[in-house]
Amino acid sequence: MTRVPPYRMRDLGQRERWLAAALLLAILAPFVLTVVRAIDSGWYPLGDDAYINLQAYGVMDGEFPLVGLPSTSYLYSGEQVAHPGPIEFYWLAVPQRLLGPALGTLLAMAVVYASSVLVAAWIVFRRAGPMPGAIACIGLAGVLSVSGGALLIDPLSSNAGGLPLLALFASAAAVAQGDIRLLPITVVYGSWVAQQHLAIVLPAVAMVGIAVLGVIVAVVRLKDRAKRRVALTRVAAAAGLGVVLWLPVIVDQLFGSGNLTAML
């Protein structure tokens, strides 16, 4: 019988699972090596990285940032704005406090970047099958091996949206095809990417827009009321998650600096 999406890991044979494990290690290896090399060389956050760590450190003391890093866009626009959101500060807050500014930052950012690549590869497998999934893993592992270590651990906002954009692209494409179960993934990575840097806002918004259109079409096409109810419940849950992730930005827009208006 011909298999159709979504493909699942539990449906793989034993050999296919061993291959999947090997591909998983191939993707994770560059991240592990980069973290070990950075620790061995005495990496420590400086400049903008230090500013990010200071913002993250303040979260645990009740100082809740509402916007991202200050932008240099005033040099050519005349408008003083910050990058869209502080999601990275909140992500780094606990690891940095528990493990220190160096190790906490390295591990937390490596988790974000590695998970982005793994999620992208998994979605290709889920939608297209084992062979395309394996090819995606091999291609992504090759890209990682020549990307340069800094991009695999760097907390700087201008770099922090790069690899997560892969996961956003894959999940948005899957949701646009009607895979509404992946909508929360789109919301999480879309929020992360869009809040990082002004330069990456438009690609993130475009991907999320594609996913939203796909959801609307998928829900409209559902004739079964029970299935439509389930789909709408999932959409509502994803929307609630999005509100939580964007809450600092919303608060700033309504009661603070109005950074979103300044961006526009």
C-alpha positions in Angstrom: 0.0 0.0 0.0 1.3 3.4 -0.9 2.1 5.6 2.1 0.9 9.1 2.2 1.8 12.0 4.5 2.2 12.5 7.4 5.0 10.0 7.6 6.0 8.9 11.1 9.2 7.7 12.7 7.4 4.8 14.3 6.6 3.4 10.9 10.2 3.1 9.9 11.9 -0.3 9.8 14.9 -1.1 12.0 17.5 -0.2 9.3 15.8 3.0 8.5 15.8 3.9 12.3 19.5 3.2 12.5 20.1 5.5 9.5 17.9 8.2 11.1 20.0 8.0 14.2 23.2 8.3 12.2 21.8 11.3 10.4 20.8 12.8 13.7 24.3 12.5 15.0 25.7 14.1 11.7 23.5 17.1 12.3 24.3 17.5 16.0 28.1 16.9 15.6 28.9 20.5 14.4 27.0 22.0 17.3 28.7 19.8 19.9 32.1 20.5 18.4 31.5 24.2 18.2 30.4 24.5 21.8 33.4 22.4 23.1 35.8 24.6 21.0 34.2 27.8 22.3 34.5 26.7 25.9 38.0 25.5 25.4 39.0 28.9 23.8 37.5 30.8 26.7 34.5 32.4 24.8 32.8 35.1 26.8 30.0 37.5 25.7 31.4 40.9 24.7 29.8 44.0 23.0 26.3 43.3 21.8 26.5 39.8 23.2 27.2 41.2 26.6 24.2 43.6 26.3 22.0 40.6 25.4 23.3 38.8 28.5 22.6 41.8 30.7 19.1 42.0 29.5 18.6 38.3 30.1 20.1 38.6 33.6 17.7 41.3 34.5 14.7 39.1 33.7 15.3 36.9 36.8 15.4 40.0 38.9 12.0 41.2 37.7 13.2 43.6 35.0 11.2 42.5 32.0 12.4 43.9 28.6 9.7 44.8 26.1 11.7 45.2 22.9 14.9 43.8 21.4 18.3 45.3 20.9 18.6 49.0 19.8 18.8 49.3 16.1 21.2 51.4 14.1 18.5 52.1 11.5 18.4 55.7 12.7 21.6 56.3 10.8 19.6 56.1 7.5 16.0 56.6 8.6 16.2 59.2 11.3 13.9 57.1 13.5 15.2 55.6 16.7 13.8 52.1 17.0 14.7 48.8 18.5 14.6 45.4 17.0 11.1 43.9 17.2 11.1 41.8 20.4 12.9 40.5 23.5 12.1 36.8 23.0 15.9 35.9 23.1 16.4 37.7 26.4 13.7 35.5 28.1 15.0 32.3 26.5 18.5 33.0 27.9 17.4 34.1 31.3 17.3 30.7 33.1 20.3 29.0 31.4 22.5 32.1 32.0 21.5 32.3 35.6 22.1 28.6 36.3 25.2 28.0 34.1 26.8 31.5 33.9 26.9 34.0 31.0 29.3 32.0 28.9 28.2 28.3 29.2 24.5 29.3 29.6 24.5 31.3 26.4 26.5 28.8 24.4 24.2 25.9 25.3 21.0 27.8 25.0 21.8 29.2 21.6 23.1 25.8 20.4 19.8 24.3 21.4 17.8 26.9 19.4 19.9 26.4 16.3 20.2 22.6 16.5 16.5 22.2 17.1 15.7 24.5 14.1 17.7 22.3 11.8 16.3 19.1 13.2 12.7 20.4 13.0 13.2 21.4 9.4 14.6 18.0 8.5 11.8 16.2 10.4 9.1 18.2 8.6 10.6 17.3 5.2 10.4 13.7 6.3 6.9 14.1 7.7 5.6 15.6 4.5 7.7 14.0 1.8 8.8 10.6 3.2 12.0 8.8 4.3 14.2 9.4 1.2 13.6 13.2 0.9 14.0 13.4 4.7 17.4 11.6 4.5 18.5 13.9 1.6 17.5 16.9 3.6 19.5 15.7 6.6 22.6 15.1 4.5 22.3 18.5 2.8 21.7 20.3 6.1 24.6 18.5 7.8 26.8 19.6 4.9 25.7 23.2 5.2 26.4 23.2 8.9 29.9 21.7 8.5 31.0 24.7 6.3 28.9 27.5 8.0 31.6 28.5 10.5 31.3 27.9 14.2 30.1 31.4 15.1 26.8 30.9 13.4 26.0 27.8 15.4 26.3 29.5 18.8 26.2 33.3 18.2 23.5 35.1 20.2 23.7 38.3 18.2 20.3 39.2 16.9 21.4 39.7 13.3 22.4 36.1 13.2 20.0 34.5 15.6 17.1 34.3 13.1 19.1 32.5 10.3 18.8 28.8 11.1 15.4 29.2 12.8 14.2 30.6 9.5 14.7 27.1 8.0 12.3 25.6 10.6 9.8 28.5 10.0 10.0 27.9 6.2 9.4 24.2 6.5 6.6 24.4 9.0 4.8 27.2 7.2 5.0 25.2 3.9 3.6 22.2 5.7 0.8 24.2 7.4 0.0 25.7 4.0 -0.6 22.2 2.8 -3.1 21.6 5.5 -1.0 20.1 8.3 -2.5 22.2 11.0 -0.9 20.1 13.7 2.4 21.9 12.9 0.8 25.4 13.5 2.3 25.8 17.0 5.8 25.1 15.5 5.2 27.8 13.0 4.1 30.2 15.7 7.2 29.5 17.9 9.8 29.8 15.2 7.9 32.6 13.5 7.9 34.6 16.7 11.6 33.9 17.3 12.6 34.9 13.8 10.4 38.0 13.5 11.5 39.4 16.9 15.3 39.1 16.2 16.2 41.8 13.7 14.5 44.3 11.4 16.2 42.8 8.4 14.4 39.5 8.8 10.9 40.7 9.8 9.5 40.7 6.2 10.6 37.1 5.4 9.1 35.9 8.7 5.8 37.8 8.1 5.6 36.3 4.6 6.1 32.8 5.9 3.5 33.2 8.6 1.1 34.8 6.1 1.4 31.7 3.9 0.7 29.5 6.8 -2.4 31.5 7.8 -3.8 31.4 4.3 -3.2 27.6 4.3 -5.1 27.2 7.6 -8.0 29.3 6.4 -8.3 27.2 3.2 -8.0 23.9 5.2 -10.6 24.9 7.7 -13.0 26.1 5.0 -12.6 22.8 3.1 -13.5 20.7 6.2 -17.1 19.6 5.8 -17.2 17.4 8.9 -18.2 19.5 11.9 -16.3 17.4 14.4 -13.0 17.7 12.4 -13.6 21.4 11.9 -14.1 21.9 15.6 -10.8 20.1 16.3 -9.0 22.2 13.7 -10.4 25.4 15.2 -9.4 24.3 18.7 -5.8 23.8 17.4 -5.9 27.2 15.7 -7.1 28.9 18.9 -4.4 27.2 21.0 -1.7 28.3 18.5 -3.1 31.8 18.6 -3.0 31.8 22.4 0.6 30.7 22.2 1.4 33.5 19.8 -0.1 36.1 22.2 2.1 34.8 25.1 5.2 35.0 22.9 4.4 38.5 21.8 3.0 39.8 25.1 6.0 42.0 25.9 5.8 43.6 22.4 2.1 44.2 22.8 2.6 45.8 26.2 5.3 48.1 24.8 3.1 49.1 21.8 0.1 49.9 24.0 1.7 51.4 27.1 5.4 51.9 26.3 7.6 53.3 23.5 5.3 52.2 20.6 8.2 50.5 18.9 6.1 48.7 16.3 4.6 52.0 15.2 8.1 53.5 15.0 9.2 50.5 12.9 6.4 51.0 10.4 
